[in-house]
Amino acid sequence: MSDKKTGITVFSGGRLVRLIPNPSNDQEKAALKALFEYRLPGDPSKARIEWLDIVEARHLLWAYISSPKRELIRSILNTLNLEIVKRARPTSTFNFAEASIGNMFLTGARIFSGSFESAIYLLSMICSIPPNVNVLPAINSNFTHHISAGLEDGTTIAGQVAISHPSAPTALPDDVKISLATPSFPPLLHGGHGHGAPSFSSAATLHPAAMAMAIHNGHPPPQHLTVRSSITTSTVSTAPSSVPTTSSSVATTPTKSSFPRPGIRARSQTETEDASLPGSLPSLRTQNISFSKSDSDEADQLSARIERVWYINPYGHEIWPNANPKVIDALAVTKMVVYSIGSLWTSIVPSLVLRGVGEAIAGDVDADIEGEDQEGDGEVNGKVKKVLVLNATIDRETGPKSKPMTATDFVRAVAKAGEQSRRSDPHYHYRAEENESTDADGGDSEEEREGRLLRKYVTHLVYLDGQEVGGRLARTGTAPKVDVKELERLGIRCVRVEGRMQEDGKGVRYDEGGLGDALEGIIDE
């Protein structure tokens, strides 16, 4: 995102809808913001019903939106809905659970226009986002791009979700018991003789259409036409040598079913999904709707720190995509680059490793060296400020808890990503003198060389002062450790911002006013 008035460029993983104005005296703008920020329920069935209510303009979210804008938005959402219906298969249906309406609109607009930039422009126009704010995708493409991460212990993880917030154990349950008993012939279905149409006694209840199909064909219906039932059903035993017995609590041991269990169906689904290229990595073909961002479970922690992130094609091979040229142009004229709050390894770094981004931020090496003053105050690449806003907490990808990343590690990760971007450019010329060891004649020390490299990408660090908020100790030990003296030795200025207590009282977060004042102070230096 870039601001033409202030000349500020922001690398952010935040949502576009956060830029929508929310004036207290404009009901329609407030309603538009509420609509695009809205997430569907977590239950897939309820989410699908609510999605249809939104598409059909029967939802309360439309109450204060004018008819012209409502019909324009609905036409885009209907474009997406048509695509969802068209791609639906018995083994592959869209899961609406927790889907963001804003993201759904952007996807529909991209399908309609064939351009993601056009989709962003349309949303910006509808929501009256200030014209001096440009939201630019790091990659301008209609194709999905995947990333992979390499850990310090040699482990490789493919896919953004697998890196940041992998699916919860219940997302694809292999051990859920959906047992279908051997077809029996209850008297109630065929003249009381125990022969004829099959019956199914299980924890799954047949859809009416499936029951009709079973009665007509005499064969078990497809498993996708069964639905889970929370109602205890009676079991009828009709074995020829036994007397029919009914009980609501009889335990039965069903015979082995010919239908696959859910986990097997999930694997089969990834093999038959026509939206993915044949032979692509299985981890890139699974649905990512169900996930967990909680870091409370030790089992979800990474085995080691992330060392590097790179782009891969669907088959897992490393690729080096070019950045959106408009992003490079914005960086060329910016006065300040801000690495905003967000996921470091799955949001900020993937934007930095693109070809052209590292060079645009660092600038020419010779100009950088000439731009530094004698004290190494961090002003490189002209007068451009490069500000890293440190996250308030450590998450899965900046852990593990046994060895969490510090503020200095955050800075090093940003600089390393920028250098990775430069080295992926075929026109990049490696300068051996940048990495020379200290010589006997009193050359630059290792710390001085590292500081010069880091300042090409980060000149200021903004961090949260969580020691005390409102007279209460607020730091929970989950915030990255900030060694101000170490960073200042590297030539990076540290700016402390006071925070405010979260509603649950378990931590602190940045105060928007204080953060804005800090950034204004930096740009005015």
C-alpha positions, 0 to 999 in steps of 0.5 A, spaced: 500 500 500 502 506 498 500 513 500 501 519 494 500 525 499 505 522 504 510 518 500 509 512 505 509 505 502 507 499 507 508 492 506 502 489 510 498 483 510 492 487 513 485 486 509 483 491 504 477 493 508 480 496 514 482 502 509 474 503 508 472 509 512 467 509 517 464 515 519 459 516 524 454 520 520 454 516 514 450 509 515 451 506 508 459 507 509 458 503 516 454 498 512 459 497 507 464 496 512 460 491 516 458 487 510 465 486 507 468 485 514 463 480 515 465 472 516 460 467 515 458 462 521 463 456 523 458 451 521 458 449 514 451 448 513 449 454 517 454 458 513 452 456 506 444 458 508 447 465 510 451 465 504 445 464 500 441 469 504 446 475 502 447 473 495 439 473 494 439 480 498 435 477 504 440 478 509 440 484 514 447 486 512 443 490 506 439 494 510 442 501 509 446 499 503 443 503 497 440 499 491 445 501 486 451 499 490 447 493 493 445 490 486 452 491 483 455 488 489 450 482 488 452 481 481 459 480 483 457 475 488 453 471 484 459 471 479 463 467 484 456 463 486 456 461 479 463 459 479 462 455 485 456 451 483 459 450 476 465 447 479 461 443 485 462 435 484 460 430 489 466 429 492 468 436 492 464 442 494 465 449 497 466 450 504 463 456 506 465 456 513 468 462 516 469 465 509 470 473 509 465 476 504 470 481 502 475 476 500 469 473 496 467 479 493 475 480 491 475 473 488 468 474 484 471 481 481 477 478 479 473 472 476 469 477 472 474 482 470 480 477 469 484 482 473 486 482 481 488 489 480 481 491 477 478 487 483 481 492 488 480 498 484 472 496 484 472 495 491 476 501 493 471 505 488 464 502 492 467 503 499 470 510 497 477 509 500 481 515 499 484 516 492 491 518 495 491 511 497 493 505 492 493 498 494 497 494 490 498 486 490 505 484 490 504 479 484 499 481 479 497 474 477 490 470 476 494 464 478 495 461 485 502 462 488 505 457 493 511 458 498 515 453 502 519 454 508 526 451 510 527 450 518 534 450 521 533 443 522 533 441 515 525 440 515 521 443 509 514 445 510 510 446 503 504 451 503 502 458 507 497 454 511 502 449 513 507 454 515 503 459 519 496 455 522 495 448 520 489 445 520 486 442 527 486 435 528 479 435 527 479 438 520 480 431 516 478 426 521 481 419 519 478 416 525 471 418 525 466 412 525 461 412 520 459 405 520 454 402 515 451 396 517 450 390 512 443 391 508 438 388 511 430 387 509 426 390 515 418 388 514 416 395 514 419 396 507 416 390 504 410 387 506 412 384 512 416 378 509 423 381 511 425 381 503 426 387 498 428 394 499 435 394 503 435 398 510 441 402 513 442 402 521 448 407 522 450 413 525 449 416 518 442 418 516 440 418 509 438 424 505 430 423 503 433 423 495 438 417 497 433 413 501 428 413 494 434 411 490 436 406 495 429 403 495 429 404 487 435 400 486 436 396 492 443 398 492 447 402 498 447 410 496 453 414 495 456 416 502 456 423 500 448 423 500 448 421 508 448 426 513 450 425 520 445 425 525 445 426 533 438 423 534 439 416 537 435 411 532 433 404 534 436 398 531 432 392 528 436 385 527 433 381 522 438 375 521 434 369 519 435 365 525 434 371 530 427 374 533 426 381 531 428 386 537 428 393 537 431 397 542 434 404 542 440 402 546 442 396 542 449 396 541 451 393 534 457 391 531 457 393 523 460 389 518 466 392 514 463 397 509 465 398 502 464 405 503 471 409 504 472 413 511 472 420 511 480 420 511 480 416 505 475 420 502 479 426 503 485 423 500 481 421 494 478 428 493 485 431 493 487 426 487 480 427 483 480 435 484 480 438 477 482 445 480 489 442 481 494 440 476 496 433 476 501 431 480 501 437 484 503 436 492 498 433 496 499 439 501 497 444 496 491 441 494 487 440 500 482 445 503 484 450 508 478 453 511 479 449 517 485 451 521 487 453 528 491 459 529 492 458 537 499 457 539 497 454 546 498 447 543 505 444 544 504 439 538 503 445 533 509 448 535 515 448 529 520 443 531 525 449 529 526 456 527 524 458 520 531 459 516 528 461 509 522 462 505 521 461 498 516 460 492 514 454 489 510 451 483 505 446 484 510 440 484 514 443 489 520 446 485 523 453 487 521 459 483 523 466 483 517 470 481 517 478 479 514 483 483 508 487 480 512 493 476 507 498 480 510 496 487 517 497 484 515 504 481 512 506 488 518 504 492 522 508 487 519 514 489 517 513 496 519 517 502 518 511 508 517 504 507 513 501 513 513 493 514 507 493 518 504 488 523 503 481 521 505 474 519 513 475 518 514 469 514 508 468 511 506 475 509 512 480 510 517 476 507 514 473 501 513 480 499 520 482 500 523 475 496 520 477 489 525 479 484 526 487 484 523 488 491 530 487 495 534 492 490 528 497 490 528 498 497 536 497 498 538 501 492 545 501 489 550 499 493 555 505 492 550 510 493 548 506 500 555 507 502 556 514 500 549 516 504 551 513 510 554 519 515 560 518 519 556 515 525 552 510 522 546 513 523 542 508 519 540 513 513 541 509 507 538 509 500 538 517 500 533 519 506 528 513 505 526 511 512 525 503 513 521 502 519 519 495 522 513 495 526 514 489 531 509 484 532 506 484 539 506 477 540 510 471 538 506 466 534 507 459 531 512 461 525 516 466 529 517 460 535 518 455 537 517 457 544 523 454 546 527 459 542 523 465 540 525 470 535 528 476 538 527 483 535 534 483 532 532 476 529 526 480 526 530 485 523 535 480 520 530 476 517 527 482 513 534 484 511 536 476 509 529 476 505 531 483 501 538 480 499 535 473 497 531 477 492 537 481 490 540 474 489 535 471 485 535 477 479 540 474 474 543 481 473 545 481 480 553 482 481 555 479 488 560 484 491 565 479 495 568 486 499 561 486 502 563 480 506 570 480 507 573 478 514 576 483 518 583 484 516 589 485 520 590 493 518 583 494 522 578 494 517 571 494 519 568 489 524 563 484 523 558 487 527 559 494 523 559 490 516 552 487 519 549 493 521 551 496 514 547 490 511 541 491 516 540 498 515 539 497 507 532 494 509 531 497 516 533 503 519 528 504 525 524 499 529 518 501 533 516 496 538 510 496 544 512 498 551 508 493 554 511 493 561 505 497 564 499 499 562 494 503 566 498 501 572 498 494 571 503 489 569 501 487 562 507 483 559 505 476 558 512 474 556 509 472 549 512 479 546 519 479 542 525 481 546 527 487 544 535 489 546 535 496 545 543 497 546 544 491 541 540 494 535 543 501 537 550 498 536 548 496 529 545 503 527 538 501 528 534 507 532 528 504 536 522 508 538 518 505 543 510 506 543 505 505 549 500 500 548 493 499 551 490 493 555 486 488 550 479 487 552 481 480 555 486 483 559 491 478 557 496 482 553 497 489 550 496 492 543 498 498 539 494 504 541 493 507 534 494 514 536 500 513 539 503 508 533 501 514 528 504 519 532 511 515 532 511 514 524 510 521 523 515 523 528 520 518 524 518 521 517 519 528 520 526 527 522 
